Each structure stands twice: as structure tokens, then as C-alpha cells.
Amino acid sequence: MAVTDVAGMVLQVGQIAVWLKAAGIAAVIWLIFESIALWLNYKRWRDVGNIKEDMKRLEGKLDRILKKR
């Protein structure tokens, strides 16, 4: 009787381990996708910053041109 109880407990622990393994794999995949998204958003944010700097420079040049008139 004790052997079947131990076997049942081992099976339950095994099932919990399978679920934990699946949750761990899902978490790792989610982390990979999030890090890729963060990297892409950083590149886009940097490009937007460069565009803003270019626009400020162009606005300054336009202001100087319009003041000369």
C-alpha cells in the first residue's frame, strides 16, 4: 500500500515538474521577444531623436533666411 502511495506522489511531482518546465520555456520565449522589441524600439527612438535634431537645425536656418528678408 505504501508503494502505490509513493508512486502516486512521484507521478504528481512529475506532472508539476512538466508544468513548471513548460512555464519556464514560455517565460524564456517571452523574454526573448520582449528584448527584441525593446531593442527595435530603442533604434526607432534614436532615429526619431536624430530627426528632431535635423528639424531644429532646419528651423534655425529657415528663421535666419526669413529674418534676412
C-alpha positions as CSV (number, residue, x, y, z in Angstrom):
1,M,0.0,0.0,0.0
2,A,2.8,2.4,0.8
3,V,4.5,1.7,-2.6
4,T,1.4,2.8,-4.5
5,D,1.2,6.0,-2.4
6,V,4.8,6.8,-3.1
7,A,4.3,6.0,-6.8
8,G,1.3,8.3,-6.9
9,M,3.2,11.1,-5.2
10,V,6.1,10.7,-7.7
11,L,3.7,10.9,-10.6
12,Q,2.1,14.1,-9.1
13,V,5.5,15.7,-8.6
14,G,6.5,14.7,-12.2
15,Q,3.3,16.4,-13.5
16,I,4.1,19.5,-11.6
17,A,7.7,19.4,-12.9
18,V,6.3,19.2,-16.5
19,W,4.1,22.2,-15.9
20,L,7.0,24.2,-14.4
21,K,9.2,23.3,-17.3
22,A,6.6,24.4,-19.8
23,A,6.1,27.7,-17.8
24,G,9.9,28.2,-17.8
25,I,10.1,27.7,-21.6
26,A,7.2,30.1,-22.1
27,A,8.9,32.7,-19.9
28,V,12.2,32.4,-21.7
29,I,10.5,32.8,-25.1
30,W,8.5,35.8,-23.8
31,L,11.8,37.3,-22.5
32,I,13.5,36.8,-25.9
33,F,10.6,38.5,-27.8
34,E,10.4,41.4,-25.3
35,S,14.2,42.0,-25.5
36,I,14.0,42.1,-29.3
37,A,11.0,44.5,-29.2
38,L,12.9,46.7,-26.7
39,W,16.0,46.8,-29.0
40,L,13.9,47.7,-32.0
41,N,12.0,50.4,-30.1
42,Y,15.3,51.8,-28.9
43,K,16.6,52.0,-32.5
44,R,13.4,53.8,-33.6
45,W,13.5,56.2,-30.7
46,R,17.1,57.0,-31.6
47,D,16.1,57.7,-35.2
48,V,13.3,59.9,-34.0
49,G,15.8,61.9,-31.9
50,N,18.1,62.3,-34.9
51,I,15.1,63.6,-37.0
52,K,14.2,66.1,-34.2
53,E,17.8,67.4,-34.2
54,D,17.7,67.8,-38.0
55,M,14.3,69.6,-37.8
56,K,15.7,72.0,-35.2
57,R,18.6,72.8,-37.4
58,L,16.4,73.3,-40.5
59,E,14.1,75.6,-38.5
60,G,17.1,77.7,-37.4
61,K,18.2,78.0,-40.9
62,L,14.7,79.0,-42.1
63,D,14.5,81.6,-39.3
64,R,17.8,83.1,-40.4
65,I,16.7,83.2,-44.0
66,L,13.4,84.8,-43.2
67,K,15.0,87.4,-40.9
68,K,17.3,88.5,-43.8
69,R,14.3,89.4,-46.0
